Amino acid sequence: FQTFYIPTIDMHMHLVLIFWLALFGYSNGVNVKIQPWGANSVRVRVSNGAFQQLPGALGPTAPASVEGVERVGHDRRITTETVQATTNGNIRASSNNKGTVTIEQLDLGAAVLVVDSTKVPPATTTGGAGSIQLHGVFNSIYGFGEHQLDITGLNLVGKTFDMESCLEYGHSHGGEICLPFMFGVNRTTPTKPNFVGFFWNMPGYGNVTFNKDEKTVTWNAHNGVQLDFFVTVGPAKVPSGQQAVAIIKQYTDAVGRVPHMPEYAGGYWHSKNRYKTEKGLLAAAAEFHQRKIPVDIIVIDYHHWVHFGDWSFDPQYWPTPQKMVDTIKSYGMEIMVSVWPFTSPHSNSYVTIRDQKLCAVNSTDQPQVWPDPNPKPPCFLYDPTQEAARNYVWSWLKKGYYDYGIKIFWLDASEPEQIHGTPKGSAYSLGSMQRMGMMFPYYHSQMVHDGLKSEGVNDIVMLARSGWAGSPKWASAVWSGDTQSKWDVLHTSIYTMQNAELSGLFWWTTDIGGYAGGQPSKDWFQELIIRWFQFGVTCPIFRQHGARATEPWKLQNATYTIVVDIIKLRYTFKNYVLEQLAEASEKGVPFNRPLWFEFPSDSTAVEIEDEYMMGSGYLVAPVYTKGQRTRKVYLPEKGTDWQHYFTKKVYAGGQSYVVPAPLDHFPLFERMGNSPEKEALAG
């Protein structure tokens, strides 16, 4: 929309023009649309043409308004000829005639964020590049999904991330999730930090740089037709603890968050690459049962089929699936089965998916041969953005697994896995991969969720190797990918987990022991697997997996005893875990969160990144260094007492201690009584 002077205009057209400007605004040929979008939050779109509802995590309508939230204007209102503003609770967003959007936090009486639309893509079919720059005070930045490469702490300031590289298996090994939500913290006043949440609702390829100057963040999209982002601030005049909780809640209100965790999934998940036969799986399950080692879920990994795209058991190695499922259930276990999103020649689904184009296509609108060496070309990647494709693939999952009583699916390779980059010109039915390639796991998870719902299943959980904003609402958990069995990987996982959960990925898990390189009979592996189990037992999902024999009795005798005790410890905590995960579902509070999140007014807590809370009641300080038998621990908040779970010794908060960390237990502290911060969070 171009602004220009019209010397004569009739009254009717004058009123139409005023209405159009009031609804959408204008600024030097760039249209800006600002809308209230849930409590204390706004959605902003910037376009060179008409606004479009495009694929993304923000739907066509805003979340339901919360009681007490002020909403001024249905879309926006203009306060002067060139400044348009929307007020919503504690946030006010305005844009000027240069296309700059200013975000004010009303209880501070100051701007907390300024967004410059540095490049607005053309509003054409082909689109183009787009970028913005955020200006503010970002002493710390958290979130942005799951990352392990070049990660040395929680704070992401100084980091650059490329979206497409998260999909590239050769780079990420399935352990990088570029979920574009950032949790920015201004610590100018250390005891009164201020928080702002920002979500880049652009699901295509691009990059972000959290600049070292702690004042700017640069977001780039390689292809789009408009800019689309969401900003949220805390409620007015509340303690910092409530403000941090509100940021995550308001963001997950907008994009969706996890349901309640099913009771059957709160304990130990046992997995390995791989049980090759029905006989092998049944033998392992029987051994767990005979040894009285509790297991909630036991896993059948990939290549249990004849061809990629069969989505069923190979009858040569899995001859009696119904009997197998019934036997496993008699032990009190459920089965999770791995499914991949590819179809290959000679499979049951190949011809239909190819001929009906239920798959990704190339630049000539023909089925795109997918670059993945596992199913081998000429395989195709099914297109979950098509409802018909989702229904078709679910029909095979139902016939091949669900009809036997298997309702838990492991969506492996769901980035989708690719080698040597996305094929140029490839697209889904809803758009090019350049424009929406990050949303594959969102729609893939929806396929399983909707299929199970159609069968009347409500207690759903699945595991996916990738995710995007909103995918948790489909009951989709994520894990750390194909990690190495190394001490530094265990160390990094502590940061990875916290940032993932601060991104709304509340159901997170690790491959206990690491995926590759573990040797259960070797001396060097014994201490590592114990310490990894001690970390894993405090995660939302407690799961062992690896390319090795993962049965506890394959370990050395002393290690076996400790590991079995840790597995049983999880069942001591199981009700607590489920209660705290229900809080995550209902209130948007991460199960594992940094100390600063729980104790924002404790200026020392912000410096502690290798400890975290497990729910509101426990503090965890994992041991992640070989040979370590003591651990320095900071226990937050003066006036709060902490009791060591294993020794029962009580420690006063607001101090650091060196505590014993023998191999058979780890620093786990129960929070005693109710502190002011805890009461504020509960309120």
MARMIRO-345032 format. One line per 8 residues: number of its first residue (from 1); their letters; for each residue x, y, z of C-alpha. Coordinates in steps of 0.25 Angstrom, whole numbers, m for minus. Example, Ala and Ser with C-alpha at 12.3 -4.5 7.8 and 13.67 -1.06 7.14 Angstrom:
2
1 = AS = 49/m18/31 ~ 55/m4/29;
END
This chain:
683
1 = FQTFYIPT = 0/0/0 ~ 6/13/m4 ~ 3/26/2 ~ 0/38/m7 ~ m8/51/m8 ~ m22/51/m15 ~ m26/66/m17 ~ m41/62/m18;
9 = IDMHMHLV = m48/50/m12 ~ m63/48/m9 ~ m67/46/5 ~ m70/31/3 ~ m56/28/m2 ~ m50/36/9 ~ m57/28/20 ~ m53/15/13;
17 = LIFWLALF = m39/20/13 ~ m39/24/28 ~ m45/10/32 ~ m35/3/24 ~ m24/10/30 ~ m30/9/44 ~ m31/m6/42 ~ m17/m9/36;
25 = GYSNGVNV = m9/4/38 ~ 2/9/28 ~ 16/12/28 ~ 24/16/16 ~ 17/6/7 ~ 18/m5/17 ~ 5/m10/24 ~ 6/m13/38;
33 = KIQPWGAN = m5/m21/46 ~ m4/m22/61 ~ m14/m31/69 ~ m16/m35/83 ~ m13/m50/84 ~ m16/m55/98 ~ m12/m49/111 ~ m2/m38/111;
41 = SVRVRVSN = 2/m42/97 ~ 2/m37/82 ~ 3/m43/69 ~ 9/m34/58 ~ 9/m36/43 ~ 17/m27/33 ~ 14/m28/18 ~ 16/m21/5;
49 = GAFQQLPG = 2/m25/1 ~ m11/m32/7 ~ m9/m40/20 ~ m10/m55/18 ~ m12/m66/28 ~ m1/m75/25 ~ 4/m88/31 ~ 10/m86/45;
57 = ALGPTAPA = 8/m88/60 ~ m2/m77/61 ~ m16/m80/56 ~ m26/m71/50 ~ m31/m66/63 ~ m25/m62/76 ~ m26/m70/89 ~ m38/m68/97;
65 = SVEGVERV = m37/m55/105 ~ m33/m57/120 ~ m42/m50/131 ~ m36/m37/134 ~ m28/m35/122 ~ m31/m21/115 ~ m33/m22/100 ~ m34/m8/93;
73 = GHDRRITT = m39/m10/79 ~ m42/m23/71 ~ m30/m22/63 ~ m23/m8/66 ~ m26/6/67 ~ m19/19/62 ~ m15/29/72 ~ m9/39/62;
81 = ETVQATTN = m8/40/47 ~ 5/32/47 ~ 6/24/60 ~ m3/12/62 ~ m5/5/75 ~ m11/m6/82 ~ m12/m8/97 ~ m14/m22/103;
89 = GNIRASSN = m13/m24/118 ~ 1/m20/121 ~ 6/m18/107 ~ 5/m7/97 ~ 10/m9/83 ~ 11/3/73 ~ 17/5/59 ~ 22/18/52;
97 = NKGTVTIE = 22/22/38 ~ 35/15/36 ~ 30/1/40 ~ 37/1/53 ~ 29/m6/64 ~ 31/m2/78 ~ 27/m11/90 ~ 24/m4/103;
105 = QLDLGAAV = 22/m11/117 ~ 12/m2/123 ~ 15/m5/138 ~ 30/m1/135 ~ 25/11/127 ~ 36/8/117 ~ 39/1/104 ~ 45/m13/106;
113 = LVVDSTKV = 46/m16/91 ~ 47/m9/78 ~ 46/m17/65 ~ 51/m12/52 ~ 46/m18/39 ~ 59/m17/32 ~ 54/m25/20 ~ 39/m28/16;
121 = PPATTTGG = 38/m39/6 ~ 30/m36/m7 ~ 15/m40/m6 ~ 16/m49/m18 ~ 14/m64/m21 ~ 30/m66/m21 ~ 32/m57/m9 ~ 46/m54/m5;
129 = AGSIQLHG = 55/m51/7 ~ 51/m44/20 ~ 58/m40/32 ~ 56/m32/45 ~ 65/m27/56 ~ 61/m27/71 ~ 66/m15/80 ~ 66/m17/95;
137 = VFNSIYGF = 74/m21/107 ~ 77/m36/105 ~ 87/m40/116 ~ 82/m54/115 ~ 74/m61/104 ~ 69/m75/106 ~ 60/m85/99 ~ 61/m87/84;
145 = GEHQLDIT = 58/m101/84 ~ 68/m113/86 ~ 83/m110/84 ~ 96/m118/87 ~ 106/m114/77 ~ 116/m103/82 ~ 107/m101/95 ~ 115/m98/107;
153 = GLNLVGKT = 104/m92/116 ~ 89/m88/117 ~ 91/m74/112 ~ 90/m73/96 ~ 95/m59/95 ~ 106/m59/84 ~ 101/m71/77 ~ 96/m72/62;
161 = FDMESCLE = 87/m83/58 ~ 83/m88/44 ~ 69/m94/42 ~ 72/m103/31 ~ 84/m109/37 ~ 75/m114/49 ~ 69/m124/38 ~ 83/m128/33;
169 = YGHSHGGE = 86/m142/39 ~ 101/m140/36 ~ 101/m127/44 ~ 91/m130/55 ~ 90/m145/57 ~ 76/m142/61 ~ 79/m134/73 ~ 77/m120/68;
177 = ICLPFMFG = 63/m114/68 ~ 62/m99/63 ~ 49/m95/70 ~ 49/m80/69 ~ 44/m75/82 ~ 54/m67/91 ~ 52/m64/105 ~ 60/m50/107;
185 = VNRTTPTK = 64/m45/121 ~ 68/m31/125 ~ 77/m32/137 ~ 80/m18/139 ~ 75/m19/153 ~ 80/m33/157 ~ 69/m35/168 ~ 58/m30/159;
193 = PNFVGFFW = 60/m36/145 ~ 50/m33/134 ~ 46/m43/124 ~ 40/m43/110 ~ 36/m54/100 ~ 38/m54/85 ~ 33/m64/75 ~ 37/m63/60;
201 = NMPGYGNV = 25/m70/54 ~ 32/m72/41 ~ 34/m87/39 ~ 43/m87/27 ~ 58/m87/26 ~ 66/m76/31 ~ 75/m72/43 ~ 76/m64/55;
209 = TFNKDEKT = 88/m57/62 ~ 87/m54/77 ~ 97/m43/76 ~ 109/m42/86 ~ 105/m27/89 ~ 93/m32/97 ~ 85/m21/91 ~ 81/m27/77;
217 = VTWNAHNG = 76/m40/71 ~ 75/m42/56 ~ 65/m51/50 ~ 65/m55/35 ~ 56/m63/26 ~ 60/m68/13 ~ 47/m68/7 ~ 33/m62/11;
225 = VQLDFFVT = 22/m53/6 ~ 20/m45/20 ~ 27/m44/34 ~ 19/m50/45 ~ 23/m50/60 ~ 18/m51/74 ~ 22/m43/86 ~ 18/m46/101;
233 = VGPAKVPS = 21/m39/114 ~ 18/m42/129 ~ 6/m37/136 ~ 6/m23/143 ~ 12/m22/156 ~ 15/m36/160 ~ 27/m43/166 ~ 38/m47/156;
241 = GQQAVAII = 35/m61/158 ~ 21/m60/154 ~ 25/m52/142 ~ 35/m63/137 ~ 24/m73/138 ~ 14/m64/131 ~ 23/m62/119 ~ 24/m77/116;
249 = KQYTDAVG = 9/m79/119 ~ 5/m68/110 ~ 14/m73/99 ~ 9/m87/100 ~ m6/m82/101 ~ m3/m76/87 ~ 3/m88/80 ~ m2/m100/89;
257 = RVPHMPEY = 5/m108/100 ~ 5/m123/104 ~ m7/m130/110 ~ m6/m138/123 ~ 4/m149/122 ~ m2/m163/122 ~ 0/m171/135 ~ 6/m182/127;
265 = AGGYWHSK = 17/m173/122 ~ 22/m167/136 ~ 32/m179/139 ~ 44/m185/132 ~ 44/m186/116 ~ 54/m197/112 ~ 59/m197/98 ~ 71/m201/89;
273 = NRYKTEKG = 76/m202/75 ~ 70/m212/73 ~ 62/m224/76 ~ 62/m231/63 ~ 52/m242/66 ~ 39/m244/74 ~ 46/m255/81 ~ 57/m246/86;
281 = LLAAAAEF = 47/m235/91 ~ 39/m245/98 ~ 52/m251/105 ~ 56/m237/110 ~ 42/m234/115 ~ 41/m247/122 ~ 55/m245/129 ~ 51/m231/134;
289 = HQRKIPVD = 38/m237/139 ~ 45/m249/146 ~ 56/m239/152 ~ 44/m230/157 ~ 50/m218/150 ~ 39/m209/146 ~ 37/m204/132 ~ 26/m196/127;
297 = IIVIDYHH = 29/m196/112 ~ 38/m205/104 ~ 42/m201/90 ~ 43/m208/76 ~ 52/m200/68 ~ 53/m199/52 ~ 55/m209/42 ~ 45/m218/48;
305 = WVHFGDWS = 38/m217/34 ~ 41/m223/21 ~ 41/m210/13 ~ 41/m195/17 ~ 27/m191/15 ~ 20/m204/19 ~ 18/m199/33 ~ 16/m214/38;
313 = FDPQYWPT = 24/m225/44 ~ 32/m234/36 ~ 25/m248/38 ~ 38/m255/37 ~ 43/m249/50 ~ 31/m244/56 ~ 21/m256/53 ~ 10/m254/64;
321 = PQKMVDTI = 9/m239/67 ~ m4/m241/75 ~ 1/m251/84 ~ 14/m243/86 ~ 6/m231/90 ~ m3/m239/99 ~ 9/m245/106 ~ 16/m231/108;
329 = KSYGMEIM = 3/m225/114 ~ 2/m237/124 ~ 15/m232/130 ~ 9/m218/132 ~ 17/m212/120 ~ 13/m205/107 ~ 20/m205/94 ~ 25/m193/86;
337 = VSVWPFTS = 28/m196/71 ~ 37/m188/62 ~ 31/m183/49 ~ 39/m175/38 ~ 32/m165/29 ~ 38/m171/16 ~ 32/m181/6 ~ 41/m189/m3;
345 = PHSNSYVT = 39/m197/m16 ~ 32/m211/m13 ~ 26/m206/m1 ~ 11/m206/1 ~ 9/m191/1 ~ 19/m187/m10 ~ 10/m187/m23 ~ m2/m180/m16;
353 = IRDQKLCA = 7/m169/m10 ~ 14/m167/m23 ~ 2/m167/m32 ~ m7/m159/m23 ~ 5/m149/m20 ~ 3/m151/m5 ~ 18/m148/m4 ~ 27/m136/m5;
361 = VNSTDQPQ = 28/m132/m19 ~ 39/m125/m28 ~ 39/m112/m36 ~ 32/m119/m47 ~ 21/m124/m37 ~ 26/m138/m38 ~ 29/m147/m26 ~ 42/m143/m20;
369 = VWPDPNPK = 52/m154/m18 ~ 57/m152/m4 ~ 72/m151/m1 ~ 73/m161/11 ~ 82/m173/11 ~ 74/m182/20 ~ 62/m185/11 ~ 70/m182/m1;
377 = PPCFLYDP = 66/m175/m14 ~ 56/m175/m20 ~ 49/m174/m7 ~ 38/m163/m5 ~ 35/m154/7 ~ 20/m154/10 ~ 14/m140/11 ~ 7/m139/25;
385 = TQEAARNY = 2/m125/22 ~ m8/m132/13 ~ m20/m137/21 ~ m22/m149/11 ~ m7/m153/13 ~ m9/m153/28 ~ m21/m161/27 ~ m14/m171/17;
393 = VWSWLKKG = m2/m173/26 ~ m10/m174/38 ~ m19/m185/32 ~ m6/m194/30 ~ m1/m191/45 ~ m15/m195/50 ~ m15/m208/42 ~ 0/m211/45;
401 = YYDYGIKI = 1/m207/59 ~ m11/m201/66 ~ m21/m212/63 ~ m12/m221/71 ~ m12/m212/83 ~ 0/m203/80 ~ m3/m189/82 ~ 10/m182/85;
409 = FWLDASEP = 18/m178/73 ~ 33/m174/71 ~ 34/m164/60 ~ 48/m165/57 ~ 55/m157/46 ~ 44/m147/47 ~ 52/m134/44 ~ 50/m140/33;
417 = EQIHGTPK = 64/m147/32 ~ 72/m143/20 ~ 86/m143/15 ~ 93/m132/7 ~ 82/m122/9 ~ 67/m121/4 ~ 66/m123/m11 ~ 65/m110/m18;
425 = GSAYSLGS = 50/m107/m22 ~ 44/m117/m13 ~ 30/m114/m7 ~ 19/m119/2 ~ 4/m117/m2 ~ 4/m104/7 ~ 16/m98/2 ~ 31/m99/m2;
433 = MQRMGMMF = 41/m105/8 ~ 48/m92/7 ~ 36/m85/13 ~ 30/m96/23 ~ 41/m107/23 ~ 42/m106/39 ~ 27/m111/41 ~ 29/m125/36;
441 = PYYHSQMV = 29/m131/50 ~ 17/m122/54 ~ 8/m129/44 ~ 14/m142/45 ~ 11/m143/60 ~ m3/m138/57 ~ m5/m150/48 ~ m3/m160/59;
449 = HDGLKSEG = m10/m151/69 ~ m23/m150/60 ~ m22/m164/56 ~ m22/m169/71 ~ m33/m159/74 ~ m42/m165/63 ~ m41/m178/70 ~ m45/m172/83;
457 = VNDIVMLA = m31/m172/90 ~ m29/m160/99 ~ m17/m164/107 ~ m7/m161/96 ~ 8/m160/96 ~ 18/m161/85 ~ 33/m159/83 ~ 38/m150/71;
465 = RSGWAGSP = 52/m147/67 ~ 48/m133/64 ~ 38/m123/67 ~ 33/m109/65 ~ 25/m98/72 ~ 11/m105/75 ~ 15/m119/73 ~ 15/m122/87;
473 = KWASAVWS = m1/m121/87 ~ m1/m133/79 ~ 5/m141/91 ~ 18/m141/84 ~ 31/m143/93 ~ 45/m140/87 ~ 59/m146/91 ~ 73/m142/90;
481 = GDTQSKWD = 76/m150/77 ~ 87/m159/74 ~ 98/m154/84 ~ 111/m160/87 ~ 114/m168/100 ~ 123/m157/106 ~ 124/m149/118 ~ 124/m136/111;
489 = VLHTSIYT = 111/m140/104 ~ 105/m143/118 ~ 109/m129/123 ~ 103/m122/111 ~ 90/m129/112 ~ 88/m122/125 ~ 87/m109/118 ~ 80/m115/106;
497 = MQNAELSG = 68/m120/114 ~ 66/m107/121 ~ 66/m99/108 ~ 57/m109/102 ~ 47/m108/113 ~ 48/m92/113 ~ 43/m93/98 ~ 30/m101/102;
505 = LFWWTTDI = 36/m115/99 ~ 32/m119/113 ~ 33/m134/109 ~ 48/m136/108 ~ 57/m148/109 ~ 71/m153/107 ~ 77/m165/102 ~ 82/m170/115;
513 = GGYAGGQP = 97/m175/113 ~ 98/m168/100 ~ 93/m174/87 ~ 107/m178/81 ~ 119/m183/86 ~ 115/m189/100 ~ 121/m203/104 ~ 113/m209/115;
521 = SKDWFQEL = 123/m219/119 ~ 135/m209/119 ~ 140/m202/132 ~ 140/m188/126 ~ 125/m189/123 ~ 121/m193/137 ~ 122/m179/144 ~ 117/m172/132;
529 = IIRWFQFG = 104/m180/131 ~ 101/m178/146 ~ 103/m163/145 ~ 94/m163/133 ~ 83/m171/139 ~ 84/m161/151 ~ 82/m150/142 ~ 71/m157/133;
537 = VTCPIFRQ = 63/m161/145 ~ 60/m146/148 ~ 55/m143/134 ~ 41/m142/129 ~ 42/m155/122 ~ 52/m166/128 ~ 57/m174/116 ~ 69/m182/113;
545 = HGARATEP = 73/m184/98 ~ 86/m188/91 ~ 93/m196/80 ~ 97/m206/90 ~ 91/m216/99 ~ 84/m207/109 ~ 78/m218/118 ~ 83/m214/132;
553 = WKLQNATY = 88/m229/134 ~ 98/m227/123 ~ 105/m217/132 ~ 116/m221/143 ~ 109/m226/156 ~ 112/m214/164 ~ 107/m205/153 ~ 94/m213/151;
561 = TIVVDIIK = 90/m212/166 ~ 92/m197/165 ~ 84/m195/152 ~ 73/m204/157 ~ 72/m196/170 ~ 71/m183/161 ~ 60/m189/152 ~ 52/m193/165;
569 = LRYTFKNY = 54/m178/170 ~ 46/m173/158 ~ 34/m181/163 ~ 36/m175/177 ~ 35/m161/170 ~ 25/m165/159 ~ 12/m159/165 ~ 20/m146/168;
577 = VLEQLAEA = 25/m146/153 ~ 11/m148/148 ~ 6/m137/157 ~ 17/m127/153 ~ 15/m131/138 ~ 0/m128/140 ~ 5/m114/145 ~ 12/m112/132;
585 = SEKGVPFN = 0/m116/124 ~ m10/m107/131 ~ m1/m95/135 ~ 11/m95/126 ~ 21/m97/136 ~ 33/m106/131 ~ 36/m118/139 ~ 51/m115/139;
593 = RPLWFEFP = 54/m101/140 ~ 67/m93/143 ~ 69/m87/157 ~ 67/m73/152 ~ 53/m77/147 ~ 49/m82/161 ~ 57/m71/169 ~ 58/m59/160;
601 = SDSTAVEI = 61/m49/172 ~ 73/m58/176 ~ 85/m51/169 ~ 94/m63/171 ~ 84/m73/165 ~ 85/m67/151 ~ 100/m71/151 ~ 97/m86/154;
609 = EDEYMMGS = 94/m93/141 ~ 97/m108/144 ~ 87/m109/154 ~ 72/m109/152 ~ 58/m111/159 ~ 50/m124/157 ~ 37/m118/158 ~ 35/m108/170;
617 = GYLVAPVY = 39/m118/181 ~ 53/m123/177 ~ 67/m117/173 ~ 76/m126/165 ~ 91/m124/163 ~ 96/m135/154 ~ 110/m141/154 ~ 116/m140/140;
625 = TKGQRTRK = 131/m142/142 ~ 138/m155/142 ~ 143/m159/156 ~ 136/m148/163 ~ 132/m152/178 ~ 128/m138/183 ~ 120/m127/177 ~ 119/m112/180;
633 = VYLPEKGT = 104/m108/181 ~ 97/m95/182 ~ 84/m96/190 ~ 76/m83/187 ~ 68/m74/195 ~ 71/m70/210 ~ 60/m74/219 ~ 58/m87/211;
641 = DWQHYFTK = 63/m100/216 ~ 67/m112/207 ~ 68/m127/211 ~ 77/m136/204 ~ 69/m147/199 ~ 79/m158/202 ~ 86/m154/214 ~ 74/m146/220;
649 = KVYAGGQS = 84/m135/225 ~ 77/m121/225 ~ 84/m109/219 ~ 80/m94/219 ~ 77/m87/207 ~ 85/m75/201 ~ 99/m83/202 ~ 108/m92/195;
657 = YVVPAPLD = 113/m105/200 ~ 122/m117/196 ~ 113/m129/198 ~ 117/m144/196 ~ 114/m150/183 ~ 118/m165/184 ~ 115/m174/172 ~ 102/m179/178;
665 = HFPLFERM = 95/m166/180 ~ 95/m152/175 ~ 92/m138/180 ~ 76/m137/181 ~ 70/m127/190 ~ 56/m126/195 ~ 51/m112/197 ~ 45/m111/211;
673 = GNSPEKEA = 33/m103/215 ~ 27/m91/206 ~ 36/m80/203 ~ 31/m66/198 ~ 35/m69/184 ~ 29/m83/184 ~ 16/m77/189 ~ 16/m67/178;
681 = LAG = 18/m77/168 ~ 7/m86/174 ~ m2/m74/173;
END
